[in-house]
């Protein structure tokens, strides 16, 4: 009698475990609703029971880019709600399943590379400026199955010199996704950097400075050579020597006020030399007032490197 009872209990236990389900770590769902059969492999000696279990709704499909995690407890709860006892179910595989939507993902770096190649080909700039990527686009998600191709096209021109490139995801001739990539013109500018410490009043030379090319968002002012100019204040090595620090180098005074000077008048085939008196200090190349010693007239004269002066034109004057 006891033997018969044990055999009967074993038979009932074997009959109770009538649904077996294997769960993978992750699945991709393309339908609008997640079915239990989408989450794993369901087997049963009762084909009708397996079909019923497979058709149980588990909720909506994930949004684009979303991941839904379904664990064994949730599956047992849904089975029980549909009349299938937890005692009749056994699992193999993962403890839970990550469910994602069926879609193809194009990474941001791929979109940026396509957009940069396209804008440089269709809207090339001269050597003084280039296109700068303002910000990386989000990953592009193309829902559904099948081959998807990317096609770039020019977007709208925005204020401030900005331009957009649109990356269209196409499945056949149907658009299934769109990403916009923004660019702005970037200009090249030369900046002066101290190669070593430059004292206040120090002369700027190729030996104590170097020129570096940087990119800026606005067109740079016309470049002026700094060599031969002086720094209005000390600049440390590695620091930028700003344009506001460049000052014209002061040359030595070669003509002194109230001192006698020789006035040279150069004409075709001959030169006239006269005596005069400087009324101002003068450096080479500067124009100062000079009184002619003979006529007592005051003239404007340019200071020469040899200490003489050359009249440029007369001005009202006298004793």
C-alpha positions in Angstrom: 0.0 0.0 0.0 2.8 2.4 1.0 4.6 1.6 -2.3 1.5 2.4 -4.3 1.1 5.8 -2.5 4.8 6.7 -3.2 4.5 5.9 -6.9 1.3 7.9 -7.1 2.9 10.9 -5.4 5.9 10.7 -7.8 3.6 10.6 -10.8 1.7 13.7 -9.6 5.0 15.6 -9.0 6.2 14.7 -12.5 2.9 15.8 -13.9 3.0 19.1 -11.9 6.3 20.2 -13.6 4.7 20.4 -17.0 6.1 23.7 -18.3 9.8 24.3 -18.8 11.2 27.7 -19.8 14.8 28.6 -20.7 15.6 32.3 -20.3 18.5 34.0 -22.2 20.2 37.1 -20.8 18.7 39.5 -23.4 16.2 39.5 -26.2 15.1 41.9 -28.9 11.4 42.5 -29.4 9.8 44.0 -32.6 6.1 43.7 -31.8 4.1 46.4 -30.0 3.5 44.0 -27.0 5.9 41.7 -25.2 4.6 38.1 -25.2 6.0 35.4 -22.8 7.2 33.5 -25.8 9.4 36.5 -26.8 11.3 36.1 -23.5 12.6 32.6 -23.9 12.0 29.0 -25.1 8.9 27.3 -23.7 8.5 23.5 -23.8 5.8 21.2 -22.5 4.5 17.8 -23.3 1.1 19.6 -23.5 1.4 21.6 -26.7 -1.8 23.5 -26.0 -0.4 24.5 -22.6 2.9 25.6 -24.2 1.0 27.7 -26.7 -1.2 29.3 -24.0 1.9 30.2 -22.0 3.7 31.6 -25.0 0.8 33.9 -25.8 0.6 35.5 -22.3 1.1 39.3 -22.6 4.0 40.7 -20.5 3.4 44.4 -21.2 4.4 47.0 -23.8 7.5 46.9 -25.8 10.4 49.2 -24.8 10.6 52.7 -26.1 13.5 53.5 -28.4 16.7 53.2 -26.4 14.9 51.8 -23.4 15.7 48.5 -21.7 13.0 46.5 -19.7 14.2 43.8 -17.3 11.8 40.9 -16.6 12.7 38.4 -13.8 11.4 34.9 -13.0 9.1 36.1 -10.2 7.3 38.4 -12.7 6.9 35.5 -15.2 5.5 33.2 -12.5 3.0 35.9 -11.5 1.8 36.3 -15.0 1.5 32.5 -15.5 -0.5 32.2 -12.2 -2.8 35.0 -13.4 -3.5 32.9 -16.5 -4.2 29.7 -14.6 -0.8 28.1 -14.7 0.5 27.2 -11.3 4.0 28.1 -10.3 4.5 24.5 -9.1 4.0 23.4 -12.7 6.9 25.6 -14.1 10.7 25.1 -14.0 13.4 27.5 -15.3 16.8 27.1 -16.8 19.2 29.9 -18.0 19.3 33.4 -16.7 17.5 34.8 -13.6 16.1 37.7 -15.6 15.9 38.9 -19.2 16.8 42.3 -20.6 14.3 43.3 -23.3 15.2 46.0 -25.9 13.4 47.2 -28.9 14.5 46.0 -32.3 16.4 48.8 -33.8 19.8 49.7 -35.4 22.0 52.1 -33.4 24.4 54.5 -35.2 26.9 56.0 -32.7 27.5 59.7 -32.4 31.1 59.5 -33.5 30.0 57.8 -36.8 27.4 60.5 -37.5 30.0 63.3 -36.7 32.5 61.7 -39.1 30.0 61.5 -41.9 28.8 65.0 -41.4 32.3 66.5 -41.3 33.3 64.7 -44.5 30.1 65.9 -46.2 30.3 69.6 -45.2 34.0 69.9 -46.1 33.2 68.5 -49.5 30.1 70.5 -50.3 31.0 73.8 -48.5 34.8 74.0 -48.6 36.5 76.9 -46.8 39.8 78.7 -47.6 42.9 77.9 -45.7 42.3 80.7 -43.1 39.2 79.0 -41.6 37.6 75.6 -41.2 34.3 74.0 -40.0 34.1 73.3 -36.3 31.7 70.7 -34.7 29.7 72.7 -32.2 28.4 69.6 -30.2 28.3 65.9 -30.7 24.9 64.6 -31.9 23.0 61.9 -30.0 23.1 58.3 -31.1 20.7 57.7 -34.0 18.2 54.8 -33.4 16.5 53.4 -36.5 13.6 51.1 -35.4 12.7 47.8 -37.0 14.5 45.2 -38.9 16.2 45.3 -42.3 19.1 47.2 -43.9 19.4 50.9 -43.0 21.6 53.4 -44.9 22.7 56.9 -43.9 22.4 59.8 -46.3 23.8 63.3 -45.4 22.2 66.5 -46.7 22.7 70.2 -46.0 20.3 71.6 -43.4 19.5 75.2 -42.5 21.9 78.1 -42.1 21.6 79.6 -38.7 22.6 82.9 -37.2 26.3 83.5 -36.3 27.7 81.6 -39.2 26.3 78.2 -38.1 25.3 75.5 -40.5 23.5 72.2 -39.9 24.0 68.9 -41.6 21.2 66.4 -41.5 21.9 62.6 -41.4 18.9 60.7 -42.7 18.4 57.0 -41.9 16.7 55.3 -44.8 15.2 51.8 -45.0 14.6 51.6 -48.8 13.1 54.9 -49.6 11.4 55.4 -46.3 12.9 57.7 -43.6 13.2 56.0 -40.3 15.5 58.4 -38.4 17.1 61.8 -38.5 20.0 63.4 -36.7 21.2 67.0 -37.0 24.9 68.0 -36.6 25.7 71.7 -36.1 28.9 73.4 -37.4 30.4 76.8 -37.1 33.2 78.5 -39.1 36.5 78.5 -37.2 39.2 81.0 -38.2 42.9 80.6 -37.9 44.8 83.2 -35.8 48.4 83.7 -35.0 49.4 84.5 -31.5 52.7 85.5 -30.1 54.1 83.5 -27.2 57.2 84.3 -25.1 59.9 81.6 -25.6 61.7 83.0 -22.5 61.2 85.8 -20.0 61.0 89.2 -21.6 61.6 92.2 -19.3 59.6 95.4 -19.5 61.1 97.5 -22.4 62.6 94.3 -23.9 62.8 94.1 -27.7 60.6 91.4 -29.3 62.7 89.1 -31.5 62.4 85.7 -33.2 64.8 84.4 -30.6 62.7 85.3 -27.5 59.3 84.6 -29.0 57.5 82.0 -31.1 54.3 82.2 -33.2 51.5 79.7 -32.7 48.4 79.2 -34.8 45.1 78.8 -32.9 41.5 78.6 -34.0 38.9 81.2 -33.0 35.2 81.7 -33.7 35.7 85.2 -35.1 37.8 86.5 -37.9 41.1 87.7 -36.5 42.5 91.2 -37.2 45.2 91.6 -39.7 48.6 90.3 -38.5 51.3 92.8 -37.9 54.9 91.7 -37.4 56.0 92.3 -33.8 59.7 92.0 -34.3 61.6 95.2 -33.4 58.8 96.4 -31.0 59.2 96.4 -27.3 57.1 95.0 -24.4 55.4 97.6 -22.3 55.6 95.3 -19.3 57.5 92.0 -18.3 56.2 88.8 -19.8 57.0 85.3 -18.4 58.1 82.5 -20.7 55.2 80.5 -22.1 52.7 83.5 -21.7 51.0 85.1 -24.6 52.5 88.5 -25.6 49.2 90.3 -26.2 48.9 92.9 -29.0 48.2 95.5 -26.4 51.7 95.0 -25.0 53.5 95.8 -28.3 55.0 99.3 -28.4 57.1 101.0 -31.0 60.7 100.8 -30.1 62.1 104.2 -29.1 65.4 105.0 -30.8 68.1 107.2 -29.4 67.8 111.0 -29.6 70.4 112.1 -32.1 69.5 115.8 -32.2 69.1 117.9 -29.1 67.0 120.9 -28.5 68.9 124.3 -28.8 71.9 122.6 -30.3 73.4 123.5 -33.7 72.7 121.1 -36.6 73.7 120.9 -40.2 70.8 121.3 -42.6 71.3 119.3 -45.8 69.2 120.1 -48.9 69.6 117.4 -51.5 68.7 118.4 -55.1 69.4 117.0 -58.5 73.1 117.1 -59.1 74.2 119.0 -56.0 73.6 119.4 -52.2 73.3 122.5 -50.1 74.5 122.5 -46.5 73.4 125.3 -44.1 73.7 125.8 -40.4 70.6 125.7 -38.1 69.4 125.4 -34.5 67.2 122.5 -33.4 64.1 123.7 -31.5 63.1 120.1 -30.4 64.8 116.8 -29.6 64.8 114.5 -32.5 65.2 110.7 -33.2 66.0 109.2 -36.5 63.1 109.5 -38.9 61.2 112.1 -36.8 60.3 115.5 -38.1 61.3 118.5 -35.8 61.4 122.3 -36.1 64.7 123.9 -37.0 65.6 127.6 -37.2 67.8 128.5 -40.2 70.9 130.3 -38.8 71.1 132.7 -41.8 67.4 133.5 -42.6 66.1 133.0 -39.1 63.2 131.1 -40.7 61.7 128.1 -39.0 61.4 125.0 -41.1 60.3 121.4 -40.5 63.1 119.0 -41.1 63.5 115.2 -40.9 66.3 113.8 -38.7 68.9 111.6 -40.5 70.9 108.8 -38.9 74.1 110.8 -39.3 72.8 113.7 -37.1 72.0 116.0 -39.9 68.5 117.2 -40.8 66.7 117.6 -44.2 64.0 120.3 -44.6 60.6 119.0 -45.8 58.7 122.2 -46.0 58.6 125.7 -44.5 56.3 127.0 -41.8 55.6 130.5 -40.6 58.4 131.8 -38.4 61.0 134.5 -37.8 63.2 135.9 -35.1 
